[in-house]
Amino acid sequence: MPTISMFRGIKVCIYWKDHMPPHFHAFYGGSEVIVSIDELEVMEGEMASKQLKMLLGWAAFHQEELRENWELARAQQELFAIEPLR
């Protein structure tokens, strides 16, 4: 499970050859969410409201890079890091 970004205690990952639809996993403390890349909506899980808002804002800004990494992961190619939230 490659980590593609880390910021403010949130770790963002995309699994190799994961199931559709395109999505990423984010971890904060003991919580995990799965977020749709196209819709930028939580598909599964829960996360503290403040961190979830930061995560979704970051994802909106980097949506195209998330899509590119998703395609690389599906093809089992090396993923690239995405700039963290500053």
C-alpha positions in Angstrom: 0.0 0.0 0.0 2.0 3.0 -1.2 1.7 6.2 0.8 1.3 9.1 -1.6 1.0 12.0 0.9 1.2 12.7 4.6 0.1 15.9 6.3 -1.2 17.0 9.7 -1.3 13.4 11.0 -3.3 12.2 7.9 -1.7 9.4 5.7 -3.1 9.1 2.2 -2.6 5.7 0.3 -3.7 4.0 -2.8 -3.6 0.2 -3.0 -2.1 -1.7 -5.9 -4.8 -3.1 -8.2 -7.6 -2.0 -6.0 -11.3 -2.4 -6.9 -13.4 0.2 -8.8 -14.5 2.9 -8.5 -11.3 5.0 -8.3 -10.6 5.9 -4.7 -8.0 6.4 -2.0 -7.6 5.4 1.6 -6.8 8.0 4.3 -5.8 7.2 7.9 -5.9 9.5 10.9 -5.3 8.2 14.4 -7.3 5.0 14.6 -9.8 6.0 11.9 -9.9 5.2 8.1 -12.0 6.6 5.3 -12.2 5.5 1.7 -12.8 8.5 -0.6 -14.0 8.4 -4.2 -11.6 10.3 -6.5 -14.3 11.3 -9.0 -17.0 12.4 -6.5 -14.7 13.4 -3.6 -17.2 11.7 -1.2 -16.6 9.3 1.6 -17.5 5.8 0.4 -16.7 4.1 3.7 -15.5 4.8 7.2 -15.3 7.8 9.5 -12.8 10.5 10.4 -12.9 13.5 12.7 -14.8 16.4 11.0 -11.9 18.8 11.0 -9.4 16.3 9.5 -12.0 15.1 7.0 -12.6 18.7 5.8 -8.8 19.2 5.4 -8.5 15.9 3.5 -11.4 16.7 1.1 -10.1 20.2 0.4 -6.6 18.7 -0.3 -8.1 16.0 -2.6 -10.1 18.6 -4.6 -6.9 20.6 -5.2 -5.0 17.4 -6.2 -7.8 15.5 -7.9 -6.0 15.1 -11.3 -2.9 13.8 -9.5 -5.0 11.3 -7.6 -6.5 10.1 -10.8 -3.0 9.6 -12.4 -1.8 7.7 -9.3 -4.9 5.5 -9.4 -4.2 4.5 -13.0 -0.5 3.8 -12.1 -1.6 1.6 -9.2 -4.0 -0.3 -11.4 -1.2 -1.0 -13.8 1.1 -1.9 -10.8 3.5 0.9 -11.6 5.4 3.1 -9.2 3.2 5.9 -7.7 4.5 9.5 -7.2 4.2 11.6 -4.1 1.6 14.4 -4.0 2.4 17.6 -2.2 1.0 17.7 1.3 -1.4 20.3 2.6 0.6 23.3 3.9 
